[in-house]
Structures are given as C-alpha cells and as structure tokens.
Amino acid sequence: MLNSFKKYIIQKKNRSKLYSCGENSELTGRIDKRHPKSVIVIGENCLIEGTLVTETKDSKISIRNNVFIGGNTILDCVVSIVVEDDVLISYQCLLADSDNHSVRYSIRKQDLAGWKDDRKHDWGPIKSKPVKIRKGAWIGARAIILKGVTIGEGGIVGAGSVVTKDVPPYTIVAGNPAKVIREIFLDER
C-alpha cells in the first residue's frame, strides 16, 4: 500500500499528463505519453493501477466510467484503445493495438537504434488496428489482447488467454489462441 502523501504525488503527476480525468478516479499506475499530442481520457470512478502507454501523436486511450485496470497491466496504444463502462482488467494483462515491430527483418533491425535515439521508432510500416473492450467485460489475469480485437459486451476472457479474434457479447473465451468456452446465460448476466 502506498502512503497517502506518496499516492497524492503520483496521482497529481499522472493527472497532469491526461487530456481529462473524471471525478473519484484514482491513478496509482504509470502514464507514459511518448508523444505530447497523444490523448488519454479517463472517466469517473476508475482505479488505474497499470501502465498506459501512448506511442504516437495519433494515439488515443479512452477509458470510460467505473473501470479497474490492475497492477502491471499495460495498455500499449499506437492508434486507439477504448475501454467502456464497468470493465475489469486484472493484473499483468497486455492490450496492444499494434504488432510493435515489422515482420520484415530489414525494417525490424533498425528498431533498437531508433529507441536508443530518443525513442524515434518508425511506426509507419507497423500493422495497427484499434482494440475495443465493451461494457461489462472482464479480462482475467495475464491475458493478452492483440490488435484489432473487440471484446463484446459482458464478455469474459480467461486468465492467461491470448485473444487474436473478436469475442462475442456475453461469451467466455480461454486458451492460446482463445476459443469460445460457452455463452453466458441470461440468468448470469
């Protein structure tokens, strides 16, 4: 547990990096804006213990209301990550809206030099697609959500899963790659 003064300092520093932050939201994790024009918006009544990373001027992370993001979870955004209301994202998860590196070695071999030169990574040839986590979803511990994935409303991702395809609303998925386990019945919603 953080003492109250240290928690206050961390939250004040984090809030200064945000475009906006709603009432009663706590930000004890890390905000890493790698481009000053990127945007991070956090709604009301959220608890953000993980790390939010924006990579480019076009990066936008939008976290709506009543959202929990657990410790050591990373949202790594090149284009767009949207987390809707009432979502729980457990600890040590990874949500990434890009491949981060080119499949082509001739391009990828320059990445380290770019990072060492004040994070000048060329995102142009990197495949990126928005990630969306719909209202009421739950992402289990150490799950990985990859580019272009939408987790449907009320969807559940089992712990340790790697999600490469959309998850239908009110469905439980698990595994690597994640596969549908079962539908969430009406009396469970």
C-alpha positions in Angstrom: 0.0 0.0 0.0 1.2 3.5 -0.8 1.1 6.0 2.0 -1.3 8.8 1.4 1.3 11.5 0.6 3.1 9.4 -2.0 -0.2 8.4 -3.5 -1.2 12.1 -3.8 2.0 13.0 -5.6 1.8 10.1 -8.0 -1.9 10.9 -8.9 -1.1 14.6 -9.3 1.8 13.8 -11.7 -0.4 11.3 -13.6 -3.3 13.7 -13.9 -1.1 16.4 -15.5 -0.5 14.0 -18.4 -4.1 13.3 -19.1 -6.5 15.1 -21.5 -9.2 14.7 -18.9 -10.0 12.7 -15.8 -13.4 12.2 -14.2 -14.3 12.6 -10.5 -13.3 9.9 -8.0 -10.8 8.2 -10.3 -7.5 7.0 -8.8 -4.3 6.8 -10.9 -1.6 5.0 -9.0 -0.1 3.3 -12.1 2.1 4.8 -14.7 1.3 7.2 -17.5 3.8 7.0 -20.4 3.0 9.5 -23.1 5.7 9.0 -25.7 4.3 11.8 -27.9 3.0 15.0 -26.3 0.0 15.2 -28.7 -1.3 11.8 -27.8 -4.6 11.7 -25.8 -5.6 9.8 -22.7 -9.1 10.2 -21.3 -10.3 8.6 -18.1 -13.9 8.7 -16.9 -15.3 8.7 -13.4 -14.8 6.2 -10.5 -11.9 4.4 -12.1 -9.0 2.7 -10.4 -5.9 2.6 -12.7 -3.0 0.6 -11.2 -1.5 -0.4 -14.5 0.5 1.4 -17.2 -1.0 3.4 -20.0 1.4 4.0 -22.9 0.8 6.2 -26.0 3.3 5.8 -28.8 2.4 8.4 -31.5 0.7 11.7 -31.9 -2.4 9.8 -33.1 -2.6 7.5 -30.1 -5.8 7.7 -28.1 -6.7 5.7 -25.0 -10.2 6.2 -23.8 -11.3 4.7 -20.5 -14.9 5.3 -19.6 -16.5 5.1 -16.1 -16.2 2.5 -13.3 -13.2 0.7 -14.8 -10.5 -1.2 -13.0 -7.0 -1.8 -14.5 -4.8 -4.0 -12.4 -1.2 -3.6 -11.4 1.4 -4.5 -14.0 -1.2 -4.4 -16.8 -0.1 -2.5 -19.9 -2.2 -0.7 -22.4 0.2 0.0 -25.3 -1.5 2.3 -27.9 -0.4 3.3 -31.3 -3.9 4.2 -32.7 -6.8 3.5 -30.4 -7.7 1.6 -27.3 -11.3 2.1 -25.9 -12.4 0.6 -22.6 -16.1 1.1 -22.0 -18.0 1.3 -18.7 -17.9 -1.3 -15.9 -14.9 -3.2 -17.2 -12.5 -5.2 -15.0 -9.0 -5.8 -16.4 -7.0 -7.9 -14.0 -3.2 -7.7 -13.2 -0.4 -8.4 -15.6 -2.5 -8.2 -18.8 -1.3 -6.8 -22.1 -3.6 -4.9 -24.5 -1.7 -3.9 -27.7 -3.3 -2.3 -30.8 -0.2 -2.9 -33.0 2.4 -5.5 -33.8 5.1 -3.1 -32.5 7.6 -4.4 -35.0 7.6 -5.2 -38.6 7.6 -8.9 -39.8 10.4 -7.8 -42.2 13.8 -8.2 -40.7 15.2 -5.4 -43.0 12.9 -2.9 -41.2 12.9 -4.5 -37.8 16.7 -4.5 -37.4 16.5 -0.7 -37.1 14.2 -0.7 -34.1 16.8 -0.8 -31.4 18.8 2.1 -32.9 15.6 4.1 -33.1 14.8 3.6 -29.4 18.3 4.5 -28.4 18.0 7.7 -30.4 15.3 9.2 -28.1 12.5 6.7 -29.0 12.4 7.6 -32.7 10.6 4.4 -33.7 9.1 4.4 -37.2 5.5 3.3 -36.8 4.7 3.7 -40.5 5.3 0.1 -41.6 3.8 -1.4 -38.4 0.4 -3.0 -38.6 -2.1 -1.4 -36.2 -5.8 -1.8 -35.5 -8.0 -0.4 -32.7 -8.8 -2.5 -29.6 -12.2 -2.2 -28.0 -13.3 -3.6 -24.7 -17.1 -3.3 -24.5 -19.3 -2.5 -21.4 -19.2 -5.0 -18.6 -16.3 -7.2 -19.9 -13.9 -8.9 -17.6 -10.3 -9.7 -18.7 -8.6 -12.4 -16.5 -5.1 -12.1 -15.1 -2.2 -12.3 -17.6 -4.4 -12.3 -20.6 -3.2 -10.8 -23.9 -5.5 -8.9 -26.2 -4.0 -8.2 -29.6 -4.6 -5.6 -32.3 -8.0 -5.3 -34.0 -9.8 -7.3 -31.3 -13.2 -6.3 -29.8 -14.3 -8.0 -26.6 -18.1 -7.9 -26.7 -20.4 -6.5 -24.0 -20.2 -8.7 -20.9 -17.6 -10.9 -22.4 -15.1 -12.8 -20.2 -11.5 -13.7 -21.1 -10.0 -16.5 -19.1 -6.7 -16.0 -17.3 -3.6 -16.5 -19.4 -5.5 -16.4 -22.7 -4.2 -14.9 -25.9 -7.1 -13.2 -27.8 -6.5 -12.8 -31.6 -10.1 -12.6 -32.7 -13.3 -10.8 -31.6 -15.1 -12.2 -28.6 -18.9 -12.2 -29.0 -21.0 -10.5 -26.4 -21.8 -12.5 -23.2 -19.3 -15.2 -24.1 -16.5 -16.8 -22.2 -13.2 -17.5 -24.1 -10.0 -19.1 -22.9 -6.8 -20.6 -24.2 -4.0 -19.8 -26.6 -5.4 -18.9 -29.0 -8.5 -18.1 -27.1 -11.6 -20.1 -28.1 -15.2 -19.9 -27.1 -15.9 -22.0 -23.9 -19.5 -21.2 -23.5 -22.2 -18.5 -23.7 -23.1 -16.6 -20.5 -26.7 -17.4 -19.9 -29.4 -14.8 -19.3 -29.6 -15.6 -15.6 -25.8 -15.0 -15.2 -25.8 -11.5 -16.8 
